[in-house]
Amino acid sequence: MQQFLDQYGYLALLVGTFFEGETAILIASSLIHKGFFEFPFTVFFAFSGSFISDWIYYLIGRLNGKYFIERKPKLKALVAPVTNLFQRYQLQLLLSYRFLYGFRVIIPVVFGMSGLTPSRYLLFTIISGLFWATVVSTVGYFVGSVFQLDTSSFENNFTYVVIGFTTFGLLIGYIVKRIISNSLHVE
């Protein structure tokens, strides 16, 4: 694993945060204290992966959102509530959407469909993305330090460590999603 991290660590982080943000960034940032990653680069590459993903969904919403939503029944059910949330709390949602696990596809699509200009979205996706990457990296760093995680921790206990980080991320995401869903009256 150490050789893999030496060769592909930051690239793996970028790809991981493109697909599944919290797990990838928590694993990488938990190894900062052992010198496998550096905090500023961890934040940058985690931010970059999520930034690219967010922009793809924003552009889908902006260019062809209605067609995209029609083909995704689960997302279609969320369009009206998320649109209402965006209309009521535009600034708050623009600043916090990266933390709303379970809404990461639909929110950028709705942003694109709403007519939000690319320049305004760029500003907020940079601010919220950097804030998200910094907060999650900090949590991962402290977890890694407290539990003294290193590559052997992952090699010998890979399943448990990934399940632990995933459970932690899903638990936080579930709590946030329930709060948002309850306020939107969405199941």
C-alpha positions in Angstrom: 0.0 0.0 0.0 2.9 2.4 0.8 4.2 2.0 -2.7 0.8 2.6 -4.2 0.4 5.8 -2.1 3.9 7.0 -3.1 3.0 6.6 -6.8 -0.7 7.4 -6.9 -1.8 8.8 -3.6 -3.0 12.2 -4.7 -4.4 11.0 -8.0 -6.3 8.3 -6.1 -7.6 10.9 -3.7 -8.8 13.1 -6.6 -10.6 10.2 -8.3 -12.0 9.0 -4.9 -13.5 12.4 -4.1 -14.9 12.6 -7.6 -17.0 9.5 -6.9 -17.3 9.3 -3.1 -16.0 12.3 -1.2 -15.9 11.6 2.5 -14.5 8.1 2.5 -11.6 8.9 0.2 -10.7 12.2 2.0 -11.0 10.6 5.4 -8.7 7.7 4.5 -6.1 10.0 2.9 -6.2 12.7 5.6 -5.9 10.0 8.4 -2.4 9.3 7.0 -1.2 12.9 7.1 0.3 12.5 10.5 2.5 9.7 9.2 3.8 11.8 6.3 2.0 9.9 3.4 0.1 13.0 2.5 0.5 16.7 3.3 -2.4 18.7 4.6 -2.5 21.5 1.9 -2.2 19.0 -1.0 -4.8 16.7 0.6 -7.3 19.6 0.8 -6.4 20.7 -2.8 -6.8 17.3 -4.4 -10.0 16.4 -2.4 -11.4 19.8 -3.4 -10.5 19.3 -7.0 -12.2 15.9 -7.3 -15.4 17.2 -5.8 -15.2 20.4 -7.8 -15.0 18.5 -11.1 -18.0 16.3 -10.1 -20.1 19.3 -9.0 -19.4 21.2 -12.2 -20.3 18.2 -14.4 -23.7 18.0 -12.6 -24.2 21.8 -12.7 -23.5 21.8 -16.5 -25.9 18.9 -17.0 -28.5 20.9 -15.2 -27.8 24.1 -17.1 -27.6 22.5 -20.6 -30.1 19.6 -20.4 -31.4 19.3 -16.8 -35.0 18.5 -17.6 -34.1 15.6 -19.9 -31.6 14.3 -17.3 -34.1 14.5 -14.5 -36.8 12.7 -16.5 -34.6 9.7 -16.8 -33.9 9.5 -13.1 -37.1 8.9 -11.1 -35.4 9.2 -7.7 -33.9 12.6 -8.6 -37.2 13.8 -10.2 -38.9 13.4 -6.8 -36.4 15.8 -5.3 -36.4 18.5 -7.9 -39.4 20.5 -6.5 -38.3 20.3 -2.8 -34.7 21.2 -3.6 -35.8 24.0 -5.9 -38.0 25.4 -3.1 -35.2 25.1 -0.7 -32.9 26.9 -3.1 -35.4 29.7 -3.7 -35.8 30.2 0.1 -32.2 29.8 1.2 -30.1 30.4 -1.8 -27.0 31.7 0.0 -27.1 29.1 2.8 -27.5 26.2 0.3 -24.7 27.5 -1.9 -22.4 27.6 1.0 -23.3 24.2 2.6 -24.4 21.8 -0.2 -21.2 19.8 -0.1 -22.1 18.6 3.4 -25.5 17.4 2.4 -24.8 13.8 1.7 -27.4 12.2 -0.5 -28.2 15.5 -2.3 -24.8 15.9 -4.1 -26.1 15.1 -7.5 -29.5 16.8 -7.4 -28.3 20.1 -5.8 -25.8 21.0 -8.5 -28.3 20.0 -11.2 -30.9 22.3 -9.6 -28.3 25.0 -9.5 -27.7 24.6 -13.2 -31.4 24.5 -14.0 -32.2 27.6 -11.8 -30.4 30.0 -14.1 -27.6 30.5 -11.6 -24.8 32.1 -13.6 -21.6 30.1 -14.0 -19.5 32.9 -12.5 -21.7 33.0 -9.3 -21.6 29.2 -9.1 -17.9 29.2 -9.6 -17.4 31.6 -6.6 -19.6 29.5 -4.3 -18.4 26.1 -5.4 -14.8 27.2 -4.6 -15.7 28.6 -1.2 -17.9 25.7 -0.2 -15.6 23.1 -1.7 -12.5 24.4 0.0 -14.4 24.7 3.3 -15.7 21.1 3.0 -12.3 19.7 2.0 -10.6 21.5 4.9 -13.2 20.4 7.5 -13.2 16.7 6.4 -9.4 16.6 6.1 -9.1 18.0 9.6 -11.4 15.4 11.0 -9.5 12.7 9.2 -6.2 14.0 10.5 -7.4 14.0 14.1 -8.8 10.5 13.7 -5.5 9.2 12.2 -3.5 10.9 15.0 -5.7 9.7 17.8 -5.8 6.1 16.6 -2.3 6.2 15.2 -3.4 4.9 11.8 -0.8 4.0 9.2 -0.6 2.0 6.1 -0.4 -1.3 8.1 -3.7 -0.3 9.8 -5.3 -0.3 6.4 -3.5 -3.4 5.1 -4.2 -5.5 8.2 -7.7 -4.1 8.9 -8.7 -2.6 5.6 -12.3 -3.8 5.8 -12.8 -2.5 9.4 -11.2 0.9 8.7 -13.2 1.5 5.5 -16.4 0.3 7.3 -15.6 2.6 10.2 -14.9 5.7 8.0 -17.9 4.9 5.7 -20.2 4.4 8.7 -19.0 7.6 10.2 -19.6 9.5 6.9 -22.9 7.8 6.3 -24.1 8.5 9.9 -23.3 12.2 9.6 -24.8 12.3 6.1 -27.9 10.5 7.3 -28.5 12.9 10.1 -28.1 15.9 7.9 -30.3 14.3 5.2 -33.0 13.5 7.7 -33.0 17.1 9.0 -33.2 18.5 5.5 -35.7 15.9 4.3 -37.9 16.6 7.3 -37.8 20.4 6.7 -38.6 19.7 3.0 -41.2 17.1 3.8 -39.5 14.6 1.5 -39.0 10.9 2.1 
